[in-house]
Amino acid sequence: MLFYKTIKLIYFYEFSMTQDIRTRVKEAATDKFVKYGYRKVTTDEIAKEAGISKRTLYEHFLSKEDIAKSMVIDEMNCIKDKIESICNNPELNIIQKLISLYNIPRKISDRSNFELFKDFRNEIPEIIEIMNKYETVINRYVSDLFTKGQDEGFLRKDIDPILILRLARIFKDKMTENEFKALGNYSKDEIMKTFHKLFIQGILSRKVLENHYEEIESLLEEV
C-alpha cells in the first residue's frame, strides 16, 4: 500500500513540475513574441527568460512552433470560456454582456499586433487556421447573444448580427499599421476604443439608448 502511495506522489510531483515548466516557457514566449514578433525570437532567448536550459525546453516542447501553437490554443480556450461565462451570466443584462465581451484581454491572438500576426501568417499559417476555427465557435455565442438582444428589445432589429460581426472582423483584420498611423496622432488603443464605442452605440436600440444613457456611457468608459 505504501509503495503505491509513493508511486502516486512521485507521479503527481513530476506532473506538477512538468506543467510548471511548460507554463513558464509559454509565459516567457508570450512576453517575447508580443514585444518582438515570432520570427525574431529564438528558443535560446525563451529558455533564458523562463530560467531553464535549452535542453529542458526541448524536453517539454518539440520546437518554437510547438510553443506558439500551444500558447494560441491555451489563449483561445481561455477566451472561449470567458465568453461562454459572460453570455450565460444571468446577473448581466445584454448591454453589460456586450461591453464585457470587448473587455476580454488578448495577447497572442490579438490581430492588431501586426508584427506578430504577420509572422504567424507567413511562418505558421496553421496558427491562423486554429484561430479562425475558435473564432467561428466564439461568433456563435455572440450571434446568439445578438439575437436574444433583438428579441428583448435591447438591440436594433433592422441589422443582421452576422453582418455586424463580419464587418467588425474585417475592420480588425484589414487595418494595417500604416493605416492606423495615417489616422493621426492617436494610439492604436485609442482608435480601437473609439471603434468599440461606436460599434456598441450603433447596435443598441433607440429606447435603450434613451433609457440607459448614463449606464451605457459609464460602461463604455471602461472599454
N, C-alpha and C positions, 0 to 999 in steps of 0.2 A: 504493500500500500504506500509506504514512504517513498519507494522507488518511483512509482507512477506520479506521485505528487511532485517529486523533484524534477522529473522529466517535464511535467506540465509547467512548472515555474520557469524552467530554462527556456521552454518554447515561447512563453509569453514575454519573457525578458528579451529574447532575441527578436521577436516580432515587434516589440515596442522600440527597440534600438533601431531596427530597420526602418520603421515608419518615421522615427525622429530624424534619421539621416536623410531620407527621401524628402521630408518636409523642409529641412534646412537647405537642401540643394535647390528645391523649387523656389523657395523664398529668395535665395541668393540670385538665382537665374532671373526671377521676375524683376528684381531691382536693376539688374544689369541690362536686360532686354528693353525695359521701359525707358531707360536712360540713353542707351546707345544703339538700340535696334538688335536684331537677331544676328545678322551677318558678322558684325564687328566683335562680338563677344566670343571668347574661347572657353573650352571646358576647364583649362588651367585657371582662368580668372574666376569661374563659377566655384570651382573646388576651393580656391583660396578664400573667397568670400564666405563660403559655407564652413570654413575651418576644418577641412578634411583634405586628404591626399587625392590626387587624380585617380590613383588606383582604387581607392574606396568609392569614389564617384562612379567608376565603371563597374563596380560590383553591384550597384543598385540601378544604374541606367545604361542602356546599350550605347547611347550617343547623345549629342546635344539635341538632335532632332527628337529623340525619345523623351528628353526632359521637356521640350517645348510642347509636345503633344499631350503629355501628362498634365502640364500646367493648364493648358487650354481646356481639357476635359474637366479638370477639377473646378476651374472657374465657371465654366458653362453649367455644370451641375449645381454649383452654389447659386448662380443667378436664377436658374430654373426653379430651384427650391424656394428661393426668396419670393419670386413672382407668384408661384403657386400659393405660398403662405399669405401674401398680400391679397390676392384675388379671392381667397377663401375666408378672409378675416371678417366675421360678422360685425365687428365693432367699428369698421371703417365704412364711410359712405363712398359712393363712386368717385367723387372729387378727390377725397383723400387717397383712395387707391391709385387713381391715375397719376397723381403727383408723386406718390411713394414709389411707383414703378420707375420714374425718371430720376429718383434719388439713389437708385441701386448703383453702387460704385463698380467700375470695370477698370482693369489694368491691361491684362494681356489681350482680351478680346475687344478692346476699345478701338474701333475702326478709325477714330480721329487721331490716333497715334500713327501718323503717316509713315514714319520711318520703319516702325515695327511691322505694320500691316503690309507695307511694300515688300519687306524682306520675306514675310510669311508667304505672300502671293508668289514671289519669284523662287524662293528656296524650298518651301514646303507647301505646295498647293493643297495637299491633303488636309492641312490645318484649316484652310478656308472652307473646305467641304465639311469638316467637323463642325465648324462654327455655324455654317448655313443650316445644317441638319438640326442643331439645337435651336436656332432662331425660328425654324419652322414650327417646332413644338411650342416655343415661347409665344409666338404670334397667335397660336390657337387660344391660349389663356387670355391674351389681351383682346383678341377678337370677340371672345365670349363675353368679356367684361364690357366691351363697347356695345354689344347687342343688348345686354342687360341694362346698361345705362340708358340706351334709347327707349327701351320698354318702360323704364321707370321715370322717364322724362328729364333725366339729367343731361343727356346728350342730344344734339340736334338729330332729327330723323331724316333730314334731307341729304345726309352724307353716307357714303359706303365705308364701313370700318376697314375693310380690306384695302380699299384705295388709299385711305389715310395712312395706314401702316406702310404701304408701299412707297408713298410719297416721302414719309419720314425716313425710310430706309434709303431711298435714292439720295436725299439731301446729305445724309451722314456718309454714304458710300462714295458719292461723286465729288464732293468738295475736296479740293486739293489744298496743300499747304499754301501755294501761291495765291489761290483764290481767297483763302482766309486773310492773307496779308493784304490783298487788294481791297478789302473792306475797310481799311483804315487802321487807326491806332487802337484797335480793340484786341484783347487777348482771345484765344480760342475758347476759353471758358466763358467769357462774356458773350461771345457770339452764340455759343450753344445754349447758354442760359436764356438769351433772348428768344431763340428759336423755340425752346421748350415752353416758354411763357405764351408765345403766340399760338403755338400748337394747342395747348390746353384751353386757352381762351377761345380759340376758334371752333372747338368741337362742343363746347358747353352750350346748352340751350339758353335762350334769352331769359326765360323765367329763372333759371338757376343763377345766371349772371347777376340778375337784379336782386334776388332774394338772399344770395350768399356772397355778395360782392366782397365784403370785408374779410370773410373766411378765406375766400379764394386768393385775395391779394396777400394775406398773411402767409398762406401755404406756399404761394408762388415765390415769396421771398426766400424760402428755404431750398428752392430748386438749385 
